[in-house]
């Protein structure tokens, strides 16, 4: 029976952050290409990446894992946003001085000790996100602290590095399980990585304040990019008796709390599984995966739709693994949805296999018969108390998956394995790869070292950003916003866009308060309804407010147009305006429409007099919403109603 949620303090929950923030530089880190998303790609090429040995002759475990997945990569490029440097056909240029200056400014702001010389290093990454098989990174500073609510959170390191390519849908080869597709427009965009010391988390919610404070410091510099995907938070989570687990790809602060809570529960669940295994006398890897059998012939005659689908592909096989003493442990669930069987299922999906069938499941629900299950048990020579796991698919991938399953089960008695996981939008985590080791790093030989002198640091002292509260106060005074709205727009992804819209506005019809509220409160509400903010580009938003400023649309139509675009029911602002009938109407047309609505409800007017105003306003807004300002509609309606009632 699943138990109640654990107490973070009792588990000695520790959380550390790594913030990856894109910088708002004019060009990429190692070339002169623009840091801009490509509108369309105009060329492609292919690569297959393989792991290389470190300087000491060792292979990084994360690189070996990625190599076992055997993907060919198709890269998509566009002129202006990538060049031969991103294609790894030309050596990198010198480090972008603007990006390095920003990293040094952040080092000063966090009271860190800068290095005397910046050395560019190569970090082996062969998941396809880098054409070269490595990511270039450089240590800029160590130590220091971030002040959060009167307490100091230590800084481990500050690095400057290049962003990776972005995974995209690849068109013709989308259904090819052995093909990955990446766009090169993001590869090489400067990133600053700030790693904080792990802190004891009394509550997961407390950690959100740490991330919020660091994010605010970066935004206060006005040197960082804004928008979805421009900042990513990796979270290192551990509990008493478990290894550190790195969770990558947390993009929203409200997602952060859910991820920490989920990972705390998952890790404690694995600790409870390990305790139960030790109670059963399983303390080492003996008997786990000691026998692996090909059971393709047994499954070939099965009427199971799952088996038919797997074996319908040429070269597919089924393999079964004997697991001594694990009966009942693969399905044991100390918390809701936390069990070893699910962990194995996540693991094999990264080999593009459908999942794992194991003996703690009701296998007949997949269409397997008791006779077929009995034959598998017999071939593995299972004894009382033993379990088995079975996986099917292309032979080569199944071989790698079987090895991974055995390795994972041999770690089960130790509790929580050190690994890298990915955050989901729902705030949960899924297996990604083993934790990398020291073997993944080696020096970059194409770029000279860069000295950091005392004179350089002294010249940057005046560029350290002001505290967040001072910046928000300045925004409040400059644009006439209340404190709450000023902090909301400053913390949002739309601060730069807000300033651009205000600067372009005449100020007569569109006030800063209205713009800020639409970009924060209204857009947030639409996102909470599940609508896609990425469908709304900065250009679209600016266009909507320009139309409002020009009198082409009414204030009430702004949120309606946002909604239409975010639902992807219209691809352009023009299409959204047409679909909504949101073009602004003139005074004569407005007066005629209100006269008509009053005439249609004269019985109510005669009966209630001015008491009919509310009902008539509702009828007017139903017809005229988005076509005229609500206050103007109300004023015209009230005036005309009073005229009708004059004897």
C-alpha positions as CSV (number, residue, x, y, z in Angstrom):
1,X,0.0,0.0,0.0
2,X,1.4,3.4,-1.0
3,X,2.2,5.7,1.9
4,X,1.8,9.4,2.6
5,X,4.4,11.9,1.3
6,X,7.7,12.1,3.2
7,X,8.9,15.0,5.3
8,X,11.8,16.8,3.4
9,X,13.6,17.6,6.6
10,X,13.5,13.9,7.8
11,X,15.0,12.9,4.4
12,X,17.7,15.5,4.6
13,X,16.6,16.7,1.2
14,X,19.4,18.7,-0.6
15,X,18.9,20.7,-3.8
16,X,21.5,22.4,-5.9
17,X,20.8,24.6,-9.0
18,X,22.5,25.1,-12.3
19,X,21.2,28.0,-14.2
20,X,21.8,28.1,-18.0
21,X,21.0,31.5,-19.3
22,X,21.3,32.7,-22.9
23,X,23.1,36.0,-23.3
24,X,21.8,38.9,-25.4
25,X,24.9,39.3,-27.5
26,X,25.1,40.5,-31.1
27,X,26.7,37.3,-32.3
28,X,27.4,33.8,-31.3
29,X,30.2,32.7,-29.0
30,X,32.7,31.4,-31.6
31,X,31.6,33.1,-34.9
32,X,29.9,36.2,-36.2
33,X,26.5,34.6,-36.9
34,X,23.4,36.2,-35.5
35,X,21.8,34.8,-32.3
36,X,18.4,34.5,-34.0
37,X,16.0,31.7,-34.7
38,X,15.9,30.7,-38.4
39,X,12.6,31.3,-40.2
40,X,13.4,28.4,-42.5
41,X,16.3,26.1,-43.1
42,X,17.9,26.0,-46.6
43,X,20.4,23.2,-46.3
44,X,21.0,19.9,-44.5
45,X,23.8,17.4,-43.9
46,X,24.3,14.1,-41.9
47,X,26.6,12.9,-39.2
48,X,27.1,9.9,-37.0
49,X,28.9,10.6,-33.7
50,X,31.1,8.2,-31.8
51,X,32.7,8.4,-28.3
52,X,36.4,9.3,-27.9
53,X,38.8,8.5,-25.1
54,X,39.8,11.2,-22.7
55,X,43.5,12.2,-22.2
56,X,43.8,9.4,-19.7
57,X,42.4,6.8,-22.1
58,X,39.0,6.4,-20.4
59,X,35.5,6.6,-22.0
60,X,32.8,8.7,-20.4
61,X,29.8,6.6,-19.3
62,X,27.3,9.1,-20.6
63,X,29.0,9.1,-24.0
64,X,29.1,5.3,-24.1
65,X,25.4,5.2,-23.3
66,X,24.5,7.7,-26.1
67,X,26.6,5.7,-28.6
68,X,24.7,2.5,-27.8
69,X,21.5,4.2,-29.1
70,X,23.1,4.3,-32.6
71,X,21.5,7.4,-34.1
72,X,22.4,9.1,-37.3
73,X,21.8,12.9,-37.1
74,X,20.5,15.2,-39.8
75,X,21.4,18.8,-39.2
76,X,19.4,21.7,-40.6
77,X,21.1,25.1,-41.3
78,X,20.2,28.5,-42.6
79,X,22.5,31.3,-43.8
80,X,23.1,34.0,-41.3
81,X,22.2,31.9,-38.3
82,X,24.9,29.3,-38.7
83,X,28.1,28.9,-40.8
84,X,31.0,26.4,-41.2
85,X,31.9,26.8,-37.5
86,X,28.6,25.3,-36.5
87,X,29.0,22.6,-39.1
88,X,32.4,21.8,-37.6
89,X,34.0,22.4,-41.0
90,X,36.0,25.5,-39.8
91,X,37.9,26.1,-36.6
92,X,36.2,28.3,-34.0
93,X,36.9,32.0,-34.0
94,X,38.1,33.8,-30.9
95,X,35.8,33.9,-27.9
96,X,33.1,36.6,-28.2
97,X,34.5,39.5,-26.0
98,X,30.9,40.8,-25.2
99,X,29.9,37.3,-23.9
100,X,33.0,37.0,-21.8
101,X,32.5,40.5,-20.4
102,X,29.0,39.6,-19.3
103,X,30.2,36.4,-17.6
104,X,32.8,38.5,-15.7
105,X,30.1,41.0,-14.7
106,X,28.0,38.2,-13.2
107,X,31.1,36.9,-11.4
108,X,31.6,40.3,-9.7
109,X,27.8,40.5,-8.9
110,X,28.1,37.1,-7.1
111,X,31.3,38.0,-5.2
112,X,33.1,35.1,-7.0
113,X,36.8,34.7,-7.5
114,X,37.7,35.0,-11.2
115,X,40.3,32.8,-12.8
116,X,43.6,34.3,-13.9
117,X,43.3,32.7,-17.4
118,X,40.2,31.5,-19.2
119,X,40.9,28.1,-20.8
120,X,38.4,26.7,-23.3
121,X,37.6,23.0,-22.8
122,X,35.8,20.4,-24.8
123,X,33.0,18.5,-23.1
124,X,32.1,15.3,-24.9
125,X,28.5,15.2,-25.9
126,X,27.4,12.7,-28.6
127,X,23.6,12.8,-28.3
128,X,23.6,14.7,-31.6
129,X,23.1,18.2,-30.2
130,X,26.7,19.2,-31.2
131,X,28.0,18.5,-34.7
132,X,31.6,18.1,-33.3
133,X,30.7,15.6,-30.7
134,X,31.7,18.0,-27.9
135,X,30.5,21.3,-26.3
136,X,32.9,24.1,-25.8
137,X,32.9,25.5,-22.2
138,X,35.2,27.6,-20.1
139,X,35.5,28.2,-16.3
140,X,35.3,31.9,-15.5
141,X,35.0,32.0,-11.7
142,X,34.5,29.9,-8.6
143,X,33.1,30.6,-5.1
144,X,31.1,33.5,-4.0
145,X,27.5,33.7,-2.9
146,X,23.9,34.7,-3.7
147,X,22.0,36.5,-1.0
148,X,18.4,35.1,-0.7
149,X,16.1,36.5,2.0
150,X,19.0,37.5,4.2
151,X,20.8,34.2,3.8
152,X,23.8,33.4,1.7
153,X,23.7,30.5,-0.8
154,X,27.1,29.5,-2.0
155,X,28.2,29.6,-5.6
156,X,30.2,26.6,-6.9
157,X,31.2,27.9,-10.4
158,X,30.4,30.3,-13.2
159,X,31.1,29.1,-16.7
160,X,30.7,30.5,-20.2
161,X,29.7,28.0,-22.9
162,X,28.0,27.5,-26.2
163,X,24.3,26.4,-26.4
164,X,23.4,23.2,-28.1
165,X,21.5,22.6,-31.3
166,X,17.7,22.4,-30.9
167,X,15.8,19.2,-31.6
168,X,13.3,19.6,-34.4
169,X,10.9,17.6,-36.4
170,X,12.7,16.4,-39.5
171,X,10.1,16.0,-42.2
172,X,10.7,12.9,-44.4
173,X,12.5,11.0,-41.7
174,X,10.3,11.7,-38.7
175,X,9.3,8.0,-38.5
176,X,12.9,6.7,-38.7
177,X,13.7,5.6,-35.1
178,X,17.5,5.7,-35.9
179,X,17.4,9.3,-37.1
180,X,17.6,12.5,-35.1
181,X,17.1,16.0,-36.4
182,X,18.6,19.2,-35.1
183,X,18.6,22.9,-36.1
184,X,21.9,24.7,-36.0
185,X,20.5,28.2,-35.4
186,X,20.7,27.8,-31.6
187,X,24.1,26.0,-31.6
188,X,26.9,28.4,-30.5
189,X,24.6,31.0,-28.8
190,X,26.5,32.2,-25.7
191,X,25.3,30.7,-22.4
192,X,26.3,31.5,-18.9
193,X,26.1,28.5,-16.5
194,X,25.9,29.3,-12.8
195,X,26.1,26.4,-10.4
196,X,25.0,26.9,-6.8
197,X,26.1,24.9,-3.8
198,X,23.5,22.4,-2.7
199,X,21.3,23.6,0.2
200,X,19.2,21.7,2.7
201,X,15.6,22.3,1.5
202,X,13.1,22.6,4.3
203,X,10.3,22.7,1.7
204,X,10.5,22.4,-2.1
205,X,8.8,25.8,-2.3
206,X,11.7,27.5,-0.5
207,X,14.0,26.5,-3.4
208,X,11.8,28.5,-5.9
209,X,12.9,31.7,-4.1
210,X,16.6,30.8,-4.7
211,X,15.9,30.3,-8.5
212,X,13.8,33.5,-8.6
213,X,16.5,35.6,-6.9
214,X,19.2,34.4,-9.3
215,X,17.0,34.9,-12.3
216,X,16.2,38.4,-11.2
217,X,19.9,39.3,-10.8
218,X,20.6,38.1,-14.4
219,X,17.6,40.0,-15.8
220,X,18.6,43.2,-13.9
221,X,21.8,43.3,-16.0
222,X,19.8,43.7,-19.2
223,X,22.5,41.4,-20.8
224,X,20.4,38.2,-21.0
225,X,18.0,36.9,-23.6
226,X,14.3,36.6,-22.7
227,X,11.6,34.3,-23.9
228,X,10.7,30.6,-23.7
229,X,13.8,28.4,-23.7
230,X,16.3,31.3,-23.1
231,X,16.8,30.1,-19.5
232,X,17.0,26.5,-18.3
233,X,17.4,25.2,-14.8
234,X,19.1,22.0,-14.0
235,X,18.4,20.7,-10.5
236,X,20.6,18.4,-8.5
237,X,18.5,16.5,-5.9
238,X,19.6,14.0,-3.3
239,X,18.3,12.6,0.0
240,X,19.9,10.7,2.9
241,X,21.3,7.4,1.7
242,X,21.0,8.2,-2.0
243,X,23.2,9.4,-4.9
244,X,22.9,12.8,-6.5
245,X,20.4,12.9,-9.4
246,X,20.6,15.6,-12.0
247,X,17.3,16.8,-13.5
248,X,17.7,18.8,-16.8
249,X,15.4,21.1,-18.6
250,X,13.3,22.8,-16.0
251,X,12.0,26.0,-17.7
252,X,9.2,27.3,-15.4
253,X,9.4,28.2,-11.7
254,X,6.1,26.5,-11.0
255,X,7.4,23.4,-12.7
256,X,10.5,23.5,-10.4
257,X,8.6,22.8,-7.2
258,X,6.8,19.9,-8.8
259,X,10.0,18.4,-10.1
260,X,11.7,18.6,-6.7
261,X,8.7,17.1,-4.9
262,X,8.5,14.3,-7.5
263,X,12.2,13.5,-7.3
264,X,12.2,13.5,-3.5
265,X,9.3,11.0,-3.5
266,X,10.8,8.9,-6.3
267,X,14.2,8.7,-4.6
268,X,12.7,7.8,-1.2
269,X,10.6,5.1,-2.9
270,X,13.8,3.6,-4.3
271,X,15.4,3.7,-0.9
272,X,12.4,1.8,0.5
273,X,12.7,-0.7,-2.4
274,X,16.4,-1.2,-1.5
275,X,15.5,-1.8,2.2
276,X,13.0,-4.4,1.2
277,X,15.5,-6.1,-1.1
278,X,18.0,-6.3,1.8
279,X,15.3,-7.8,4.0
280,X,15.0,-10.5,1.4
281,X,18.7,-11.1,1.6
282,X,19.6,-9.4,-1.7
283,X,22.6,-7.3,-1.0
284,X,24.7,-7.7,-4.1
285,X,24.5,-8.3,-7.9
286,X,24.7,-12.1,-7.6
287,X,22.0,-13.9,-9.6
288,X,20.7,-10.7,-11.3
289,X,20.9,-11.3,-15.0
290,X,22.9,-14.4,-14.6
291,X,20.9,-16.0,-17.4
292,X,19.5,-14.3,-20.5
293,X,17.6,-16.4,-23.0
294,X,16.3,-15.8,-26.5
295,X,12.5,-16.5,-26.4
296,X,11.7,-15.4,-29.9
297,X,10.4,-18.9,-30.8
298,X,8.0,-18.8,-27.9
299,X,6.6,-15.4,-28.7
300,X,6.5,-16.1,-32.5
301,X,3.4,-18.2,-32.0
302,X,1.7,-15.8,-29.6
303,X,-1.7,-14.2,-30.4
304,X,-0.7,-11.1,-28.4
305,X,-1.0,-7.9,-30.5
306,X,2.1,-6.6,-28.7
307,X,4.2,-9.6,-29.7
308,X,2.9,-9.5,-33.3
309,X,3.7,-5.8,-33.6
310,X,7.2,-6.3,-32.3
311,X,8.0,-9.4,-34.4
312,X,6.3,-7.9,-37.4
313,X,9.6,-5.9,-38.1
314,X,12.4,-7.9,-39.8
315,X,15.3,-8.8,-37.5
316,X,13.3,-8.4,-34.3
317,X,13.8,-10.7,-31.3
318,X,12.5,-11.3,-27.7
319,X,15.0,-11.8,-24.9
320,X,14.2,-12.8,-21.3
321,X,16.3,-12.1,-18.2
322,X,16.4,-14.1,-15.0
323,X,16.4,-12.1,-11.8
324,X,17.1,-14.2,-8.7
325,X,15.1,-13.4,-5.6
326,X,13.1,-10.4,-7.1
327,X,9.6,-11.9,-7.2
328,X,7.2,-9.1,-6.1
329,X,9.9,-6.5,-6.2
330,X,9.5,-5.2,-9.8
331,X,5.9,-4.3,-9.1
332,X,6.4,-3.2,-5.4
333,X,5.0,0.4,-5.1
334,X,6.0,2.2,-2.0
335,X,4.5,5.4,-3.4
336,X,1.9,5.9,-6.2
337,X,3.5,5.1,-9.5
338,X,7.0,4.6,-8.1
339,X,8.3,1.1,-8.8
340,X,11.3,-0.7,-10.4
341,X,9.2,-2.0,-13.3
342,X,8.4,1.6,-14.4
343,X,12.1,2.5,-14.0
344,X,13.0,-0.3,-16.4
345,X,10.3,0.8,-18.8
346,X,11.7,4.3,-19.0
347,X,15.2,2.9,-19.5
348,X,14.4,0.8,-22.6
349,X,12.4,3.6,-24.2
350,X,15.7,5.4,-24.7
351,X,16.7,2.6,-27.0
352,X,13.4,3.2,-29.0
353,X,11.8,0.1,-27.6
354,X,8.2,0.0,-26.5
355,X,8.8,-1.2,-22.9
356,X,9.5,-4.1,-20.6
357,X,7.2,-7.0,-19.8
358,X,8.0,-8.5,-16.3
359,X,6.7,-11.3,-14.1
360,X,5.1,-8.9,-11.5
361,X,2.6,-7.7,-14.1
362,X,-0.6,-9.4,-15.2
363,X,0.9,-10.4,-18.5
364,X,-2.3,-11.9,-19.8
365,X,-3.6,-8.3,-20.3
366,X,-1.1,-8.0,-23.1
367,X,-2.5,-11.1,-24.7
368,X,0.2,-13.5,-23.5
369,X,-1.2,-16.9,-22.4
370,X,-0.3,-18.7,-19.1
371,X,1.2,-21.4,-21.3
372,X,3.6,-18.9,-23.0
373,X,4.5,-17.4,-19.7
374,X,5.2,-20.8,-18.3
375,X,7.5,-21.7,-21.2
376,X,9.5,-18.5,-20.6
377,X,9.8,-19.3,-16.9
378,X,10.9,-22.9,-17.8
379,X,13.6,-21.7,-20.2
380,X,15.0,-19.4,-17.6
381,X,14.9,-22.2,-15.0
382,X,13.2,-19.9,-12.5
383,X,12.8,-21.1,-8.9
384,X,10.4,-20.0,-6.2
385,X,11.0,-16.3,-5.5
386,X,12.7,-15.5,-8.8
387,X,11.4,-12.9,-11.3
388,X,12.0,-12.3,-15.0
389,X,11.9,-9.3,-17.4
390,X,11.4,-9.6,-21.1
391,X,12.1,-7.1,-23.9
392,X,11.5,-7.2,-27.7
393,X,12.6,-5.3,-30.8
394,X,15.5,-5.1,-33.3
395,X,18.2,-7.5,-32.2
396,X,21.0,-5.0,-31.8
397,X,18.9,-2.6,-29.7
398,X,17.5,-5.4,-27.6
399,X,21.1,-6.5,-26.8
400,X,22.0,-3.0,-25.5
401,X,18.7,-2.7,-23.6
402,X,19.2,-6.1,-21.9
403,X,22.7,-5.0,-20.7
404,X,21.2,-1.7,-19.4
405,X,18.4,-3.5,-17.5
406,X,20.8,-5.8,-15.8
407,X,23.1,-2.9,-14.8
408,X,20.1,-1.0,-13.4
409,X,18.8,-4.0,-11.4
410,X,22.2,-4.6,-10.0
411,X,22.1,-1.1,-8.5
412,X,18.6,-1.6,-7.0
413,X,19.9,-2.9,-3.6
414,X,22.0,0.3,-3.3
415,X,18.9,2.6,-3.5
416,X,19.2,5.7,-5.7
417,X,21.6,5.4,-8.7
418,X,23.5,8.5,-9.8
419,X,21.9,9.4,-13.2
420,X,20.6,12.3,-15.3
421,X,16.9,12.7,-15.8
422,X,14.7,15.0,-17.9
423,X,11.9,17.1,-16.5
424,X,8.4,16.7,-18.0
425,X,5.9,19.5,-18.5
426,X,3.8,17.9,-15.7
427,X,6.7,18.3,-13.2
428,X,7.8,14.6,-13.2
429,X,11.1,13.2,-14.3
430,X,12.2,10.4,-16.8
431,X,15.5,8.7,-17.2
432,X,17.8,10.4,-19.7
433,X,21.3,8.9,-19.3
434,X,24.0,8.0,-16.7
435,X,25.8,10.8,-14.9
436,X,28.9,11.9,-16.8
437,X,32.3,11.6,-15.3
438,X,35.6,13.4,-15.5
439,X,36.5,11.6,-18.7
440,X,34.2,13.8,-20.7
441,X,36.5,16.9,-20.5
442,X,39.7,17.7,-22.4
443,X,41.4,21.0,-23.6
444,X,40.3,22.9,-26.7
445,X,43.4,23.2,-28.9
446,X,42.1,25.7,-31.4
447,X,41.6,28.7,-29.1
448,X,44.3,30.4,-27.1
449,X,43.9,31.1,-23.4
450,X,42.5,34.5,-22.3
451,X,44.1,36.4,-19.4
452,X,41.8,38.1,-16.9
453,X,43.6,41.1,-15.3
454,X,42.9,43.2,-12.4
455,X,42.5,46.2,-14.7
456,X,39.8,44.3,-16.7
457,X,37.8,43.6,-13.5
458,X,38.2,47.1,-12.2
459,X,36.8,48.5,-15.5
460,X,33.7,46.2,-15.2
461,X,32.9,47.2,-11.5
462,X,30.5,49.9,-12.6
463,X,28.6,47.5,-14.8
464,X,27.4,45.2,-12.0
465,X,23.6,45.3,-12.1
466,X,21.7,47.2,-9.4
467,X,19.6,45.1,-6.9
468,X,16.2,43.8,-8.2
469,X,14.1,46.0,-6.0
470,X,15.8,49.1,-7.2
471,X,15.3,48.1,-10.8
472,X,11.6,47.4,-10.2
473,X,11.2,50.7,-8.5
474,X,12.8,52.4,-11.5
475,X,10.4,50.6,-13.9
476,X,7.4,51.6,-11.7
477,X,8.4,55.3,-11.7
478,X,9.3,55.4,-15.4
479,X,6.1,53.8,-16.7
480,X,3.6,54.7,-13.9
481,X,3.0,51.1,-12.9
482,X,2.0,50.0,-9.4
483,X,4.6,47.9,-7.5
484,X,2.9,44.6,-8.2
485,X,2.6,45.1,-12.0
486,X,6.1,46.5,-12.2
487,X,7.5,43.4,-10.6
488,X,5.4,41.1,-12.8
489,X,6.5,42.7,-16.1
490,X,10.1,42.8,-14.9
491,X,10.1,39.1,-14.0
492,X,8.3,38.1,-17.2
493,X,9.8,37.2,-20.5
494,X,8.2,40.3,-22.0
495,X,10.1,43.2,-20.3
496,X,12.1,44.1,-23.4
497,X,9.1,43.8,-25.7
498,X,7.0,45.9,-23.2
499,X,9.6,48.7,-23.4
500,X,9.7,48.5,-27.2
501,X,5.8,48.7,-27.5
502,X,5.7,51.6,-25.1
503,X,8.4,53.5,-27.0
504,X,6.5,52.9,-30.3
505,X,3.2,54.0,-28.9
506,X,1.7,57.5,-29.2
507,X,0.6,57.2,-25.5
508,X,-2.9,58.5,-26.3
509,X,-4.8,55.3,-26.7
510,X,-2.4,52.7,-25.2
511,X,-1.1,53.3,-21.7
512,X,1.9,51.4,-20.2
513,X,-0.4,50.0,-17.4
514,X,-2.7,48.4,-20.0
515,X,0.2,46.9,-22.0
516,X,1.9,45.5,-18.9
517,X,-1.4,43.9,-17.6
518,X,-2.0,42.2,-21.0
519,X,1.5,40.9,-21.2
520,X,1.5,39.4,-17.7
521,X,-1.9,38.8,-16.2
522,X,-3.9,38.0,-19.4
523,X,-1.2,35.9,-21.1
524,X,-0.6,34.0,-17.8
525,X,-4.3,33.2,-17.6
526,X,-4.3,31.9,-21.2
527,X,-1.3,29.7,-20.5
528,X,-2.9,28.3,-17.4
529,X,-5.8,27.2,-19.7
530,X,-3.2,25.2,-21.6
531,X,-2.8,27.5,-24.6
532,X,0.6,27.7,-26.4
533,X,2.5,30.9,-25.7
534,X,5.1,29.9,-28.3
535,X,2.6,30.5,-31.1
536,X,2.6,34.2,-30.2
537,X,5.7,35.8,-31.5
538,X,7.1,39.2,-30.4
539,X,6.3,40.5,-33.9
540,X,2.7,39.5,-33.5
541,X,2.3,41.1,-30.1
542,X,3.9,44.3,-31.3
543,X,1.6,44.3,-34.3
544,X,-1.5,43.9,-32.1
545,X,-0.7,46.9,-29.9
546,X,0.2,49.0,-33.0
547,X,-3.2,48.3,-34.4
548,X,-4.7,49.3,-31.1
549,X,-2.7,52.5,-31.0
550,X,-3.8,53.3,-34.6
551,X,-7.5,52.8,-33.6
552,X,-7.8,49.7,-35.9
553,X,-9.0,47.5,-33.1
554,X,-10.6,48.0,-29.7
555,X,-9.0,47.3,-26.3
556,X,-11.4,44.4,-25.7
557,X,-10.1,42.6,-28.8
558,X,-6.4,42.3,-27.6
559,X,-6.9,39.3,-25.4
560,X,-9.3,37.7,-27.9
561,X,-6.7,38.0,-30.6
562,X,-4.0,36.5,-28.2
563,X,-6.4,33.6,-27.6
564,X,-7.1,32.9,-31.3
565,X,-3.3,32.9,-32.1
566,X,-2.4,30.7,-29.1
567,X,-5.0,28.2,-30.0
568,X,-3.5,28.1,-33.4
569,X,-6.9,28.9,-34.9
570,X,-5.2,31.7,-36.9
571,X,-1.6,31.9,-38.2
572,X,-1.4,35.7,-38.5
573,X,-2.8,38.7,-36.7
574,X,-4.7,39.6,-39.9
575,X,-6.3,36.2,-39.9
576,X,-7.2,36.4,-36.2
577,X,-8.8,39.9,-36.6
578,X,-10.9,38.7,-39.6
579,X,-12.0,35.5,-37.8
580,X,-13.1,37.5,-34.8
581,X,-14.6,40.4,-36.8
582,X,-12.5,42.5,-34.5
583,X,-11.9,45.5,-36.8
584,X,-12.7,48.7,-35.0
585,X,-15.9,50.5,-36.0
586,X,-16.5,54.2,-36.3
587,X,-18.7,56.4,-34.2
588,X,-21.6,56.4,-36.6
589,X,-21.6,52.6,-37.0
590,X,-21.4,52.3,-33.2
591,X,-24.4,54.6,-32.7
592,X,-26.5,52.8,-35.3
593,X,-25.8,49.4,-33.7
594,X,-26.7,50.7,-30.2
595,X,-29.9,52.3,-31.6
596,X,-30.9,49.0,-33.1
597,X,-30.2,47.1,-29.9
598,X,-32.3,49.6,-27.9
599,X,-35.1,49.3,-30.4
600,X,-35.1,45.5,-30.2
601,X,-35.7,45.8,-26.4
602,X,-38.1,48.7,-26.1
603,X,-40.6,46.7,-24.0
604,X,-37.9,46.3,-21.3
605,X,-36.9,49.9,-21.6
606,X,-40.5,51.1,-21.0
607,X,-40.9,48.8,-18.1
608,X,-37.6,49.3,-16.3
609,X,-36.3,52.6,-17.5
610,X,-32.6,53.1,-16.6
611,X,-32.9,49.8,-14.8
612,X,-32.6,48.2,-18.3
613,X,-29.0,49.6,-18.7
614,X,-27.3,46.5,-17.4
615,X,-29.2,44.1,-19.7
616,X,-28.7,46.3,-22.7
617,X,-25.0,46.6,-22.0
618,X,-24.8,42.8,-22.0
619,X,-26.5,42.7,-25.4
620,X,-24.2,45.4,-26.8
621,X,-21.0,43.7,-25.6
622,X,-22.1,40.4,-27.0
623,X,-22.4,42.0,-30.4
624,X,-19.7,44.7,-30.3
625,X,-17.0,43.2,-28.1
626,X,-13.6,43.7,-29.7
627,X,-15.0,46.3,-32.1
628,X,-15.3,49.2,-29.8
629,X,-14.0,50.2,-26.4
630,X,-16.2,49.0,-23.6
631,X,-16.2,52.3,-21.7
632,X,-17.2,54.1,-24.9
633,X,-20.0,51.6,-25.6
634,X,-21.3,52.2,-22.1
635,X,-21.2,56.0,-22.4
636,X,-23.0,56.0,-25.7
637,X,-25.6,53.5,-24.5
638,X,-26.3,55.5,-21.4
639,X,-26.7,58.7,-23.3
640,X,-29.1,57.2,-25.8
641,X,-31.1,55.5,-23.2
642,X,-31.6,58.7,-21.3
643,X,-32.7,60.4,-24.5
644,X,-35.3,57.7,-25.1
645,X,-36.7,58.2,-21.6
646,X,-37.1,62.0,-21.8
647,X,-40.9,62.7,-22.1
